[in-house]
């Protein structure tokens, strides 16, 4: 396992870190490396602009680094709450089913009646 950790932190160039190692990022040497890469790309583009359909690669470091970043959930609940909330509104027994004190469907019906009164 220690060999893997060494390789992962010292040798492997991570795409999420603009192809520098975690150690280089942590120590601050990534900025120097990325500036050199930027200059190489700019020079290569100036020498052979016909090879470049767009601009050069963005070598800027991200402000945030995470091992497994949490992605934003772009799903949204439709206006009116969607099918689940509509079902809960139309069937009070089903709405009570999710309550922790409800142990059975019969108890759900009893709880929903109590909520209505």
Helices and strands as residue ranges (DSSP letters): H 2-6, I 7-11, G 15-17, H 22-27, H 30-47, G 49-51, H 82-90, H 92-97, H 105-116
